[in-house]
């Protein structure tokens, strides 16, 4: 297990493309409807931010790149080619086995665009499928239909992109346990190396939040939602997928390396409007709006905010994100980052969660128990502010 040590350059890059064909009803990400947006101006600004970033923190060997959004695949083939050339110019030193992921919406991935992506170095595509019922897709504001899913995956494979993942969601309005079972079955029939399956969270500043407050969002009850989670875990396990993180399942060796960077609290560059980055115990967030970002990037780093992370906050983060991983957290990696033992710092919280049956010991550390997986938020909450609240 590699552990980030300070002074070593980041090995992971996150890049944000904030454009979408439309805004989904549950989405609170920094995204903007594509129509009339200055896309090339944005990509040039991104190029400027990359240039300034690597001048300050030169990159080492890059092991993972993740392009998220928005919907990065709304870029036209020529825009995509410009963007990918820009990435390779500023981060030229790639590991032989680099994982270069791009998020995609079914229906925005024709053969020409996928060919440009592959040519530019993308070797993993994550499709936002969400459900296999057209009525559910319409109900959450998605513009693709189930046929688009099959066509997009076929197109990806046709250009030689085989490391594919799909996202599914549960706890959606009007979704039943049977509907989720059907979605999981159809997803597994695709025989992909990786699946992400998330529960719906009703976030502020979304249409769903407005409807929820008016009591007009027909969500499944808690019992059904628990049944959905239990069902998807058992179906994934039966099909040979390891649950390596609370919401993520993979065939052995096909876990998302980029996401593991976050869960192990390691450094990564964060580029683009509204992107977050974490380098050398400093976090930053970029300016969110497209035009303000473009303007700021022409004058310097387009920061909205940046701040040092105290050792106490970093320790809390290590515990919270590390316990999302099913392998759990080890004292050796805690000591490598902080020079102290996990037990010395968090004995009270660890033993409380052990006694509650939500954590179990593994090797020199801890992981969520089977019960803990179902009540993960209670466990993570135990470490929020454990050291930093007065």
C-alpha positions in Angstrom: 0.0 0.0 0.0 1.5 3.3 -1.0 1.2 6.2 1.3 1.6 9.8 0.4 4.6 11.4 2.1 5.0 15.1 2.1 7.4 16.5 -0.5 6.4 13.8 -3.0 4.5 15.2 -6.0 0.8 14.3 -6.4 0.2 11.2 -8.6 -3.5 11.9 -9.2 -5.3 14.6 -11.2 -9.0 15.6 -11.0 -10.3 17.8 -13.8 -13.8 19.3 -13.9 -15.8 19.9 -17.1 -18.9 21.8 -15.8 -21.1 21.5 -18.9 -24.3 19.4 -19.2 -27.0 19.0 -21.8 -29.5 19.6 -18.9 -29.5 19.7 -15.1 -30.8 16.6 -13.4 -33.3 17.1 -10.7 -31.1 15.7 -7.9 -27.8 17.3 -9.0 -26.0 19.9 -6.8 -22.7 19.6 -8.6 -21.1 22.6 -10.2 -22.6 22.2 -13.6 -24.2 24.5 -16.2 -26.4 23.8 -19.2 -24.2 23.7 -22.3 -26.3 26.0 -24.6 -24.4 29.3 -25.3 -21.5 28.5 -23.0 -18.0 29.6 -24.0 -16.6 26.1 -24.2 -13.3 26.8 -26.0 -12.6 29.8 -23.7 -13.1 27.4 -20.7 -10.8 24.8 -22.2 -8.1 27.5 -22.8 -8.5 28.7 -19.2 -8.1 25.1 -18.0 -4.9 24.9 -20.0 -3.7 28.1 -18.3 -4.6 26.7 -14.8 -2.7 23.5 -15.6 0.3 25.4 -16.7 0.4 27.6 -13.6 -0.3 24.6 -11.3 2.6 22.4 -12.6 5.0 25.4 -12.4 4.3 25.7 -8.7 3.9 21.9 -7.9 5.7 19.9 -10.7 4.0 16.6 -11.3 5.7 13.2 -10.7 4.6 10.0 -12.4 0.8 10.3 -12.8 -1.0 7.1 -11.8 -4.6 8.3 -12.3 -6.5 11.1 -14.0 -10.2 11.5 -13.5 -12.4 13.9 -15.7 -15.7 14.6 -14.0 -18.5 17.1 -14.4 -21.0 18.0 -15.5 -20.8 15.7 -18.4 -17.3 15.8 -20.0 -18.6 13.9 -23.0 -20.7 16.9 -24.2 -17.5 18.2 -25.6 -17.4 18.0 -29.4 -14.7 15.8 -30.9 -12.4 18.8 -31.8 -12.9 20.3 -28.3 -12.2 16.9 -26.7 -9.0 16.5 -28.8 -7.8 20.0 -27.7 -8.6 19.2 -24.0 -6.8 15.8 -24.0 -3.7 17.2 -25.8 -3.6 19.9 -23.1 -3.7 17.4 -20.3 -0.9 15.3 -21.9 1.3 18.4 -22.4 1.2 19.6 -18.8 1.2 16.1 -17.2 3.5 14.2 -19.7 4.9 11.6 -17.3 2.3 8.8 -17.1 2.6 5.5 -15.3 2.6 2.5 -17.7 -0.6 1.3 -16.1 -2.2 4.8 -15.7 -6.0 4.8 -15.1 -7.4 7.6 -17.1 -11.2 7.8 -16.4 -13.8 10.0 -17.9 -17.4 10.3 -16.8 -20.0 10.0 -19.6 -23.7 10.1 -20.1 -25.3 7.5 -22.3 -26.4 9.3 -25.5 -23.4 11.7 -25.5 -20.9 9.1 -26.8 -20.9 8.5 -30.5 -18.1 6.5 -32.1 -16.2 9.6 -33.3 -16.0 11.1 -29.9 -15.0 7.8 -28.2 -12.3 7.3 -30.7 -10.9 10.8 -29.9 -11.0 9.9 -26.2 -9.1 6.7 -26.7 -6.6 8.4 -28.9 -6.1 11.1 -26.2 -5.3 8.5 -23.6 -8.6 7.8 -21.9 -8.7 4.1 -21.0 -11.7 3.9 -18.6 -15.2 5.3 -19.0 -17.8 5.6 -16.3 -21.4 5.9 -17.6 -24.1 7.5 -15.5 -26.9 5.0 -16.2 -28.8 5.4 -12.8 -31.7 3.0 -13.7 -33.0 0.6 -16.3 -36.6 1.9 -16.3 -37.3 4.8 -18.7 -40.0 6.1 -16.4 -37.6 6.4 -13.5 -35.0 8.1 -15.8 -37.6 10.7 -16.9 -38.6 11.2 -13.2 -35.0 12.2 -12.2 -34.4 14.5 -15.2 -32.1 12.2 -17.2 -32.3 12.7 -20.9 -31.1 9.3 -22.0 -33.2 6.2 -22.3 -32.3 2.5 -21.7 -31.5 1.9 -25.4 -28.9 4.7 -25.2 -27.1 2.7 -22.5 -26.7 -0.4 -24.7 -25.6 1.7 -27.7 -23.1 3.7 -25.7 -21.4 0.6 -24.3 -21.4 -1.0 -27.7 -19.7 2.1 -29.2 -17.1 2.2 -26.4 -16.2 -1.5 -27.0 -16.1 -0.9 -30.7 -13.2 1.6 -30.3 -11.4 -0.7 -27.8 -12.5 0.8 -24.5 -13.2 -2.2 -22.3 -12.6 -0.8 -18.8 -16.1 0.4 -18.3 -18.2 1.2 -15.2 -21.8 2.2 -14.7 -23.4 4.1 -12.0 -26.8 3.0 -10.6 -28.9 4.8 -8.0 -31.4 3.5 -5.4 -33.9 5.2 -3.2 -35.2 7.1 -6.2 -38.8 8.6 -6.3 -41.3 5.9 -7.2 -38.6 3.2 -7.3 -39.5 -0.2 -5.9 -37.3 -3.0 -4.6 -38.3 -5.0 -7.7 -37.3 -2.2 -10.0 -33.8 -2.0 -8.4 -33.5 -5.8 -8.6 -34.3 -5.5 -12.4 -31.7 -2.7 -12.8 -29.0 -4.7 -11.0 -29.8 -7.8 -13.0 -29.6 -5.9 -16.3 -26.4 -4.1 -15.2 -24.8 -7.5 -14.3 -25.8 -8.9 -17.7 -23.4 -6.3 -19.2 -20.5 -8.1 -17.5 -18.6 -5.0 -16.7 -15.5 -4.8 -14.5 -16.9 -2.2 -12.1 -20.2 -0.8 -10.8 -21.0 2.2 -8.5 -24.4 2.1 -6.8 -25.4 5.1 -4.8 -28.4 6.0 -2.7 -30.2 9.2 -3.6 -29.4 12.1 -1.3 -31.7 15.1 -1.5 -29.3 18.0 -1.6 -30.1 21.7 -1.2 -30.4 23.9 -4.3 -32.0 21.1 -6.4 -35.4 20.6 -7.8 -35.8 17.5 -5.6 -35.1 19.6 -2.5 -37.9 22.0 -3.4 -40.3 19.1 -4.0 -39.2 17.3 -0.8 -40.0 20.4 1.2 -43.5 20.6 -0.4 -44.0 16.9 0.5 -44.2 16.1 -3.3 -41.3 13.7 -3.6 -42.5 10.1 -3.4 -39.4 8.5 -2.0 -39.2 4.8 -0.9 -39.6 4.2 2.9 -36.6 3.4 5.1 -37.4 -0.3 5.2 -37.5 -0.5 1.4 -34.3 1.5 1.1 -32.6 -0.9 3.5 -33.9 -3.9 1.5 -32.6 -2.3 -1.7 -29.1 -2.0 -0.2 -29.1 -5.5 1.1 -30.3 -6.8 -2.2 -27.7 -5.0 -4.3 -24.9 -6.2 -2.0 -25.9 -9.8 -2.1 -26.5 -9.8 -5.9 -23.0 -8.2 -6.5 -21.3 -10.7 -4.2 -23.1 -13.6 -5.9 -21.8 -12.3 -9.3 -18.2 -12.2 -8.1 -17.8 -8.5 -7.4 -15.9 -7.3 -4.3 -17.5 -4.5 -2.4 -14.3 -2.6 -1.9 -16.0 0.6 -0.7 -19.5 1.3 0.6 -20.9 2.2 -2.8 -18.5 0.5 -5.2 -18.1 -3.0 -6.5 -15.4 -4.4 -8.8 -13.9 -7.6 -10.2 -10.6 -8.3 -8.5 -7.9 -5.8 -9.6 -10.5 -3.5 -11.3 -11.1 -1.1 -8.4 -11.1 2.6 -9.2 -7.6 3.7 -8.4 -8.5 7.4 -8.6 -11.2 7.1 -6.0 -8.9 5.1 -3.7 -6.6 8.2 -3.7 -9.4 10.1 -2.0 -10.3 7.4 0.4 -6.7 7.0 1.5 -6.5 10.8 2.0 -3.6 11.1 -0.5 -2.7 14.2 -2.5 -4.3 15.1 -5.8 -4.4 18.1 -8.2 -7.9 19.6 -8.6 -8.4 21.6 -11.8 -11.3 23.4 -13.4 -14.3 25.5 -12.2 -15.4 24.6 -8.7 -12.8 21.8 -8.4 -11.3 20.8 -5.1 -7.6 19.8 -4.7 -5.4 18.6 -1.9 -1.7 19.0 -2.0 0.9 19.0 0.8 -1.8 19.4 3.6 -3.4 22.3 1.7 -6.9 22.2 0.4 -8.3 24.5 -2.3 -11.5 25.1 -4.1 -11.7 26.9 -7.4 -14.0 29.7 -8.5 -17.3 28.1 -9.6 -18.9 30.1 -12.4 -17.7 29.5 -15.9 -17.0 33.1 -16.9 -15.5 34.2 -13.5 -13.2 31.1 -13.7 -12.1 31.9 -17.3 -11.3 35.5 -16.2 -9.5 34.5 -13.0 -7.3 31.8 -14.8 -6.0 34.5 -17.2 -4.5 36.4 -14.2 -3.3 33.6 -11.8 -4.6 30.6 -10.1 -8.5 30.7 -10.1 -8.9 30.1 -6.4 -12.1 30.7 -4.5 -10.5 29.6 -1.3 -7.4 27.7 -0.1 -6.4 26.8 3.4 -4.0 24.6 5.3 -5.4 21.4 6.8 -4.3 21.0 10.4 -2.9 17.6 11.5 -6.0 17.1 13.6 -8.4 17.7 10.6 -6.2 15.4 8.4 -6.4 12.7 11.0 -10.2 13.0 11.2 -10.4 12.9 7.4 -8.1 9.8 7.3 -10.5 8.0 9.6 -13.7 9.1 7.9 -12.7 8.4 4.3 -10.5 5.4 5.1 -13.3 3.5 6.8 -15.4 3.8 3.6 -13.0 1.2 2.2 -14.0 -2.4 3.0 -10.3 -3.2 3.8 -10.5 -0.6 6.4 -7.6 1.5 7.9 -4.2 0.3 9.1 -2.1 1.8 11.9 1.0 1.5 9.7 -0.4 3.9 7.1 -1.8 6.2 9.9 1.7 6.3 11.4 3.3 6.9 8.0 1.2 10.0 7.5 1.1 11.3 11.1 3.9 9.8 13.1 1.5 8.7 15.8 -0.6 5.6 16.5 -4.3 5.6 15.6 -5.0 4.1 19.1 -3.3 6.9 20.9 -5.4 9.5 19.1 -8.8 7.9 18.7 -9.0 5.2 21.4 -12.4 6.4 22.7 -14.2 6.6 19.4 -12.7 3.3 18.1 -13.6 1.3 21.2 -17.1 2.9 21.3 -17.7 1.7 17.7 -16.2 -1.7 18.4 -18.5 -2.2 21.4 -21.4 -1.1 19.3 -20.6 -3.9 16.8 -20.1 -1.4 14.0 -16.3 -1.8 13.7 -14.1 -4.9 13.8 -10.4 -5.4 14.1 -8.4 -6.4 11.1 -4.6 -6.8 11.0 -3.2 -3.7 12.6 -6.3 -1.7 12.1 -10.1 -1.6 11.8 -12.8 -1.9 9.2 -16.6 -1.6 9.2 -18.4 -4.8 10.4 -21.3 -6.1 8.3 -23.6 -4.1 10.5 -21.3 -1.1 10.2 -21.7 -1.1 6.5 -25.4 -0.5 6.9 -24.8 2.3 9.4 -21.7 3.8 8.0 -22.8 7.4 8.5 -23.0 6.8 12.3 -19.4 5.5 12.3 -18.0 8.4 10.1 -19.9 10.9 12.3 -18.1 9.6 15.3 -14.8 11.1 13.9 -16.3 14.4 12.6 -14.8 17.1 14.8 -13.5 14.5 17.3 -10.2 16.4 17.6 -11.1 19.9 16.3 -14.3 20.8 18.1 -13.6 22.7 21.3 
